[in-house]
Protein backbone atom coordinates (compact mmCIF):
# COMPACT_ATOMS: atom_id res chain seq x y z
CA UNK A 1 0.00 0.00 0.00
CA UNK A 2 1.39 3.39 -0.90
CA UNK A 3 1.35 6.46 1.32
CA UNK A 4 -1.33 8.11 -0.81
CA UNK A 5 -3.70 5.21 -0.21
CA UNK A 6 -3.30 5.52 3.58
CA UNK A 7 -3.65 9.31 3.59
CA UNK A 8 -6.42 10.57 5.83
CA UNK A 9 -7.23 14.26 5.22
CA UNK A 10 -8.94 14.58 8.60
CA UNK A 11 -6.01 13.39 10.65
CA UNK A 12 -3.54 15.96 12.01
CA UNK A 13 -0.36 16.43 10.04
CA UNK A 14 1.86 15.80 13.02
CA UNK A 15 1.03 13.25 15.67
CA UNK A 16 -0.04 14.78 18.94
CA UNK A 17 2.77 15.08 21.42
CA UNK A 18 1.99 15.05 25.13
CA UNK A 19 3.96 18.28 25.54
CA UNK A 20 1.80 20.12 22.97
CA UNK A 21 -1.45 19.00 24.55
CA UNK A 22 -0.13 20.08 27.96
CA UNK A 23 0.85 23.53 26.66
CA UNK A 24 -2.59 24.15 25.19
CA UNK A 25 -4.36 23.69 28.54
CA UNK A 26 -4.60 26.61 30.92
CA UNK A 27 -2.91 26.05 34.28
CA UNK A 28 -5.30 24.91 37.00
CA UNK A 29 -4.43 27.82 39.30
CA UNK A 30 -5.22 30.32 36.57
CA UNK A 31 -8.63 28.76 35.95
CA UNK A 32 -9.45 28.83 39.67
CA UNK A 33 -8.37 32.48 39.94
CA UNK A 34 -10.38 33.41 36.85
CA UNK A 35 -13.54 31.80 38.22
CA UNK A 36 -12.99 33.40 41.64
CA UNK A 37 -12.51 36.86 40.12
CA UNK A 38 -15.64 36.44 38.01
CA UNK A 39 -17.72 35.38 41.01
CA UNK A 40 -16.34 38.14 43.26
CA UNK A 41 -16.79 40.71 40.49
CA UNK A 42 -20.42 39.75 40.00
CA UNK A 43 -21.12 39.76 43.75
CA UNK A 44 -19.55 43.21 44.04
CA UNK A 45 -21.57 44.48 41.07
CA UNK A 46 -24.78 43.08 42.58
CA UNK A 47 -23.99 44.77 45.90
CA UNK A 48 -23.40 48.12 44.21
CA UNK A 49 -26.59 47.69 42.20
CA UNK A 50 -28.48 46.99 45.43
CA UNK A 51 -27.02 50.11 47.05
CA UNK A 52 -28.11 52.28 44.13
CA UNK A 53 -31.57 50.72 44.13
CA UNK A 54 -32.01 51.38 47.87
CA UNK A 55 -30.68 54.94 47.56
CA UNK A 56 -32.93 55.64 44.59
CA UNK A 57 -36.08 54.37 46.32
CA UNK A 58 -36.26 57.33 48.69
TAZIWO-V276243 format. One record per pair of residues at least 12 apart in sequence whose C-alpha atoms are under 6 Angstrom apart, sorted by the first residue. I is the first residue (numbers start at 1). GAP is how many residues later the second one is. D is the distance in whole Angstrom. If there is no record, write none. Layout:
i = <I I>
gap = <GAP GAP>
d = <D D>
This chain:
none
